């Protein structure tokens, strides 16, 4: 039997992460020792109180039914967390919604608002899930270049008027992936004015809200008028090392929340209730876990940034997130340099052009290995001629 794919599948090419994974497997079969810094998946465990909550509630036989849109206790915890951490008031009744991990929500979001042919303004480079969601909706992305000269913030004034008229949605991500840039309150105010003028919804992806170092990032919703134009996604994957639990949430404009709630009611039956209980424990925690997690990533960041400088590869030290956004040496494309790193040093990073055209000339390096492993990375780079 011949299996034919839908036309829609033509818009979903082989992920660069899969290509790198296959090449990594090939090298491992050949006996090469590989250190993988390409995927943004935490290598650390959740806090003990999260594991304890999950272990306790998974033994409750009454918690194995459909959870649908999330329990009230979770929405209470989200509301309390936002007021405590960002001084943002969230109405738990209509301004918060659980999703099965922020990626699930991000990919489905455009379906609720964009028609085929509509434009969605996206960061370039940007997280790959944005493009997947836009493709599912049949809409078209319009890249907003993130370049060093603009502190990696989109230049809203450079977007042509005809593009603004066709755009239904703007996606932002600060601190960002792959670019760990910060948004300012001034920039967010400009975004709100832009959105109001052109009647464009705003989706702010705030997944790295707790992974910051010297300066705390601001929530989009903390800026006056933000709830009138948009929503903010957040996740427990990075903040609490719960990536495999697949739980996140959306907060903000109640009409937007209602639309996503309606869509999700046709797609899934919610997150396993013991996982919701574990998420509640995480959001309500006031221990030093988050401070300790930030300190761990800061030490990794400093070790790797300083080590790269020692071998002649000077990179900017990120203010937040679990990534370094590094320029590749002259004479290489992003992809060429990535594969040379694997071949010559057994180090896997992600080529910047995997995240959009403006990512060419960079690679994304994940701080997802312990300090001893990162020291080995630096030593390997010292031992090869690639950076000399």
C-alpha positions as CSV (number, residue, x, y, z in Angstrom):
1,X,0.0,0.0,0.0
2,X,1.3,3.4,-0.9
3,X,1.1,5.9,1.9
4,X,0.6,9.5,0.8
5,X,0.8,12.5,3.1
6,X,-1.5,15.5,3.2
7,X,-0.5,18.8,1.6
8,X,-0.4,20.2,5.1
9,X,2.5,17.8,5.9
10,X,4.6,19.5,3.3
11,X,4.9,22.5,5.6
12,X,6.5,20.3,8.3
13,X,10.0,19.5,7.3
14,X,12.4,17.2,9.2
15,X,13.3,19.1,12.4
16,X,16.9,20.2,12.6
17,X,16.9,18.7,16.1
18,X,16.0,15.3,14.5
19,X,18.8,15.7,12.0
20,X,21.3,16.5,14.7
21,X,20.0,13.6,16.8
22,X,20.5,11.2,13.9
23,X,24.0,12.5,13.3
24,X,24.8,12.3,17.0
25,X,23.7,8.6,17.0
26,X,25.9,7.9,14.0
27,X,28.9,9.4,15.8
28,X,28.1,7.4,18.9
29,X,27.9,4.2,16.9
30,X,31.3,5.1,15.5
31,X,32.6,5.3,19.0
32,X,32.9,9.1,19.4
33,X,32.2,10.6,22.8
34,X,29.5,13.2,22.4
35,X,28.5,16.1,24.7
36,X,25.1,17.4,23.7
37,X,24.4,21.1,24.3
38,X,21.8,21.4,21.6
39,X,18.4,20.7,23.3
40,X,16.9,23.0,25.9
41,X,15.9,20.3,28.3
42,X,16.7,20.7,32.0
43,X,19.2,18.1,33.2
44,X,18.3,18.7,36.9
45,X,15.4,17.2,38.8
46,X,12.3,19.0,40.1
47,X,12.4,20.2,43.7
48,X,11.7,17.4,46.3
49,X,8.3,18.9,47.3
50,X,7.1,18.5,43.7
51,X,8.2,14.9,43.5
52,X,6.6,14.3,46.9
53,X,3.3,15.8,45.8
54,X,3.3,13.8,42.6
55,X,4.1,10.5,44.5
56,X,1.4,11.2,47.1
57,X,-1.4,12.0,44.7
58,X,-0.6,9.4,42.1
59,X,-1.7,6.8,44.8
60,X,-5.1,8.4,45.1
61,X,-7.5,6.3,43.0
62,X,-10.0,9.1,42.6
63,X,-7.6,11.3,40.6
64,X,-7.5,9.1,37.4
65,X,-10.5,10.7,35.6
66,X,-10.6,13.5,33.0
67,X,-9.4,16.8,34.3
68,X,-10.6,18.9,31.4
69,X,-9.7,22.6,31.9
70,X,-7.8,22.4,35.1
71,X,-8.9,22.4,38.7
72,X,-9.8,25.5,40.7
73,X,-6.9,25.0,43.1
74,X,-4.4,25.2,40.2
75,X,-6.0,28.5,38.9
76,X,-5.8,29.8,42.5
77,X,-2.1,28.9,42.6
78,X,-1.4,30.6,39.2
79,X,-3.2,33.7,40.4
80,X,-1.2,33.8,43.7
81,X,2.0,33.2,41.9
82,X,1.5,36.1,39.5
83,X,0.7,38.6,42.2
84,X,3.6,37.4,44.3
85,X,6.3,37.2,41.6
86,X,5.2,39.9,39.1
87,X,2.7,42.1,41.0
88,X,0.1,41.2,38.4
89,X,-3.5,40.5,39.4
90,X,-5.1,37.5,37.6
91,X,-8.8,36.7,37.8
92,X,-8.7,32.9,38.4
93,X,-12.2,32.6,36.9
94,X,-11.6,33.9,33.4
95,X,-8.0,35.1,33.0
96,X,-6.1,31.8,33.5
97,X,-6.1,28.5,31.6
98,X,-4.1,25.4,31.9
99,X,-2.5,23.9,28.8
100,X,-0.6,20.6,28.3
101,X,2.8,22.3,28.3
102,X,3.3,25.8,26.8
103,X,4.3,24.2,23.4
104,X,0.9,22.6,23.2
105,X,-0.8,25.9,23.7
106,X,1.6,27.8,21.4
107,X,1.1,25.4,18.5
108,X,-2.7,25.5,18.8
109,X,-3.1,29.2,19.6
110,X,-3.1,30.5,16.0
111,X,-5.9,28.1,15.0
112,X,-8.3,30.0,17.2
113,X,-7.6,33.4,15.6
114,X,-5.8,33.3,12.3
115,X,-7.4,32.4,8.9
116,X,-5.6,31.1,5.9
117,X,-3.6,34.0,4.4
118,X,-3.5,36.0,7.6
119,X,-0.1,37.1,8.8
120,X,1.5,36.5,12.1
121,X,4.4,38.6,13.3
122,X,7.1,36.4,14.7
123,X,10.6,36.9,16.1
124,X,13.3,36.0,13.7
125,X,15.1,34.0,15.0
126,X,12.3,32.4,17.1
127,X,11.2,29.2,18.8
128,X,10.3,26.6,16.2
129,X,6.9,25.9,17.7
130,X,5.7,29.3,16.5
131,X,6.1,28.3,12.9
132,X,4.4,25.0,13.5
133,X,1.3,26.7,14.9
134,X,1.1,29.2,12.1
135,X,1.4,26.4,9.5
136,X,-1.4,24.5,11.2
137,X,-3.7,27.5,10.9
138,X,-2.8,28.1,7.3
139,X,-1.5,31.5,8.1
140,X,1.8,33.0,7.1
141,X,4.7,34.2,9.3
142,X,6.2,37.6,8.9
143,X,9.6,37.7,10.6
144,X,10.7,40.5,12.8
145,X,14.5,40.4,12.7
146,X,16.2,40.3,16.1
147,X,19.6,41.9,15.6
148,X,22.4,43.0,17.9
149,X,22.2,46.6,16.8
150,X,18.6,46.8,18.3
151,X,19.5,44.8,21.5
152,X,17.7,41.9,19.8
153,X,14.3,43.7,20.1
154,X,12.0,43.8,17.0
155,X,11.9,47.2,15.2
156,X,8.2,47.8,15.1
157,X,8.6,50.9,13.0
158,X,10.2,48.9,10.3
159,X,7.1,46.8,9.7
160,X,5.3,48.0,6.5
161,X,1.8,49.4,6.9
162,X,0.4,46.8,4.5
163,X,1.8,44.0,6.7
164,X,0.3,45.6,9.8
165,X,-3.1,45.6,8.1
166,X,-3.0,41.9,7.3
167,X,-1.5,40.8,10.7
168,X,-3.8,39.2,13.3
169,X,-1.2,38.2,15.9
170,X,2.2,39.2,17.2
171,X,4.3,36.6,19.1
172,X,7.1,37.8,21.4
173,X,9.4,35.9,23.7
174,X,11.5,37.6,26.4
175,X,13.8,36.4,27.9
176,X,14.0,34.6,24.6
177,X,14.8,31.3,23.0
178,X,17.1,31.1,21.1
179,X,18.2,34.7,21.8
180,X,18.3,35.3,25.6
181,X,17.4,39.0,25.2
182,X,15.4,41.2,27.7
183,X,12.4,43.3,26.9
184,X,12.1,46.7,28.6
185,X,9.0,48.3,30.0
186,X,9.4,51.0,27.3
187,X,9.4,48.4,24.6
188,X,6.3,46.7,25.9
189,X,4.5,50.0,26.1
190,X,5.3,50.5,22.4
191,X,4.1,47.0,21.6
192,X,0.7,47.8,23.3
193,X,0.4,51.0,21.4
194,X,1.2,49.2,18.2
195,X,-1.3,46.5,18.9
196,X,-4.1,48.9,19.7
197,X,-3.4,50.9,16.6
198,X,-3.4,48.0,14.2
199,X,-5.8,45.7,16.1
200,X,-3.2,42.9,16.5
201,X,-3.3,40.4,19.4
202,X,-0.1,39.9,21.4
203,X,1.1,36.6,22.7
204,X,4.1,36.8,25.0
205,X,6.0,33.6,25.7
206,X,7.4,34.0,29.2
207,X,8.7,30.4,29.7
208,X,12.1,31.6,31.0
209,X,10.6,34.0,33.6
210,X,12.5,32.4,36.5
211,X,15.8,31.7,34.8
212,X,17.5,35.1,35.2
213,X,20.7,36.2,36.7
214,X,21.6,39.8,37.6
215,X,18.3,41.4,36.6
216,X,14.7,40.1,36.9
217,X,12.6,40.1,33.6
218,X,9.3,41.9,33.6
219,X,6.0,40.3,32.8
220,X,4.2,41.7,29.7
221,X,1.0,41.8,31.8
222,X,2.7,44.1,34.3
223,X,2.5,46.9,31.8
224,X,-0.6,49.0,31.7
225,X,-2.9,48.1,28.9
226,X,-1.4,44.7,28.2
227,X,-4.5,42.7,29.2
228,X,-6.5,44.7,26.6
229,X,-4.4,43.4,23.8
230,X,-3.0,40.0,24.7
231,X,-2.0,37.1,26.9
232,X,1.2,35.6,28.4
233,X,2.2,32.0,28.3
234,X,4.2,30.5,31.1
235,X,5.4,27.0,31.9
236,X,6.7,24.9,34.7
237,X,9.2,23.0,32.4
238,X,12.2,25.3,32.9
239,X,11.3,27.1,36.1
240,X,10.8,23.9,38.1
241,X,12.5,21.3,35.9
242,X,9.2,19.7,35.1
243,X,9.6,19.4,31.4
244,X,8.3,15.9,31.1
245,X,5.2,16.7,33.1
246,X,3.8,18.7,30.3
247,X,1.9,21.5,32.1
248,X,1.8,25.2,31.5
249,X,-0.8,28.0,31.4
250,X,-2.0,31.1,29.7
251,X,-3.0,34.3,31.6
252,X,-4.4,37.6,30.4
253,X,-7.2,38.8,28.2
254,X,-10.4,36.9,29.1
255,X,-11.9,36.9,25.6
256,X,-8.7,35.3,24.3
257,X,-8.6,32.9,27.1
258,X,-12.2,31.9,26.4
259,X,-11.4,31.2,22.8
260,X,-8.5,28.9,23.6
261,X,-10.6,27.2,26.3
262,X,-13.2,26.5,23.7
263,X,-10.6,25.2,21.2
264,X,-8.9,23.0,23.8
265,X,-12.3,21.5,24.9
266,X,-12.3,19.9,21.4
267,X,-8.7,18.7,21.5
268,X,-7.9,17.0,24.8
269,X,-9.2,16.1,28.2
270,X,-6.6,18.0,30.3
271,X,-3.5,17.2,32.3
272,X,-3.3,14.2,34.7
273,X,-4.6,15.4,38.1
274,X,-1.6,14.3,40.2
275,X,0.6,16.4,37.8
276,X,-1.7,19.4,38.5
277,X,-1.2,18.8,42.2
278,X,2.5,18.8,41.7
279,X,2.3,22.0,39.7
280,X,0.3,23.6,42.6
281,X,3.1,22.7,45.0
282,X,5.6,24.3,42.7
283,X,3.7,27.5,42.2
284,X,3.0,27.9,45.9
285,X,6.5,27.3,47.1
286,X,8.4,30.1,48.7
287,X,11.6,28.2,49.5
288,X,15.1,28.9,48.0
289,X,14.7,26.5,45.2
290,X,14.4,29.1,42.4
291,X,17.4,31.1,43.8
292,X,19.5,28.0,43.9
293,X,18.5,27.0,40.4
294,X,19.4,30.5,39.1
295,X,22.8,30.2,40.9
296,X,23.5,26.8,39.2
297,X,22.8,28.2,35.8
298,X,24.8,31.4,36.5
299,X,27.8,29.3,37.5
300,X,27.5,27.3,34.3
301,X,27.1,30.4,32.2
302,X,30.2,32.1,33.7
303,X,32.3,29.0,33.4
304,X,31.4,28.5,29.7
305,X,31.5,32.2,28.7
306,X,34.9,32.6,30.4
307,X,36.2,29.3,29.0
308,X,35.2,30.2,25.5
309,X,37.0,33.5,25.8
310,X,40.1,31.7,26.8
311,X,40.1,29.7,23.5
312,X,39.4,32.9,21.5
313,X,35.7,32.5,21.1
314,X,34.2,35.7,22.6
315,X,30.5,35.4,23.2
316,X,28.0,37.7,25.0
317,X,27.1,36.7,28.5
318,X,23.3,36.1,28.7
319,X,21.2,37.9,31.3
320,X,18.7,35.1,31.4
321,X,17.5,31.7,30.1
322,X,19.5,28.5,29.7
323,X,21.2,29.4,26.4
324,X,24.2,31.3,25.0
325,X,23.7,32.9,21.6
326,X,27.1,32.8,20.1
327,X,28.5,34.2,16.8
328,X,30.3,31.6,14.7
329,X,33.9,32.3,13.7
330,X,34.5,34.0,10.4
331,X,34.4,31.8,7.3
332,X,31.7,29.4,8.5
333,X,28.0,29.3,8.1
334,X,26.0,28.2,11.2
335,X,25.4,24.7,9.8
336,X,29.0,24.2,8.7
337,X,30.3,25.2,12.1
338,X,27.8,23.0,13.9
339,X,28.9,19.9,12.1
340,X,32.6,20.7,12.4
341,X,32.1,21.0,16.1
342,X,30.6,17.5,16.2
343,X,33.3,16.0,14.0
344,X,36.3,17.6,15.6
345,X,35.2,18.0,19.3
346,X,32.2,15.8,19.8
347,X,30.1,18.8,20.9
348,X,26.6,19.3,19.7
349,X,25.0,22.8,19.4
350,X,22.2,24.1,17.3
351,X,22.8,26.2,14.2
352,X,21.1,29.6,14.5
353,X,19.5,29.4,11.1
354,X,17.3,26.6,12.4
355,X,15.3,29.3,14.2
356,X,14.9,31.7,11.2
357,X,17.0,33.5,8.5
358,X,18.3,36.1,11.0
359,X,19.8,33.3,13.0
360,X,22.4,32.7,10.4
361,X,25.9,33.4,11.7
362,X,25.1,32.2,15.2
363,X,24.7,28.9,17.2
364,X,22.6,28.3,20.3
365,X,24.5,26.6,23.1
366,X,22.5,25.1,26.0
367,X,23.7,25.3,29.6
368,X,22.3,21.8,30.1
369,X,25.3,19.9,31.4
370,X,27.0,20.1,34.8
371,X,30.1,22.2,35.4
372,X,32.5,19.3,35.1
373,X,31.2,18.5,31.7
374,X,31.4,22.1,30.6
375,X,35.0,22.1,31.7
376,X,35.6,19.2,29.3
377,X,33.8,21.2,26.5
378,X,36.3,24.0,27.0
379,X,39.3,21.7,27.1
380,X,38.1,20.0,23.9
381,X,37.8,23.4,22.2
382,X,41.4,24.2,23.3
383,X,42.6,21.0,21.7
384,X,41.2,21.5,18.2
385,X,42.3,24.0,15.5
386,X,38.7,25.0,14.7
387,X,38.8,28.2,16.6
388,X,42.5,29.1,16.0
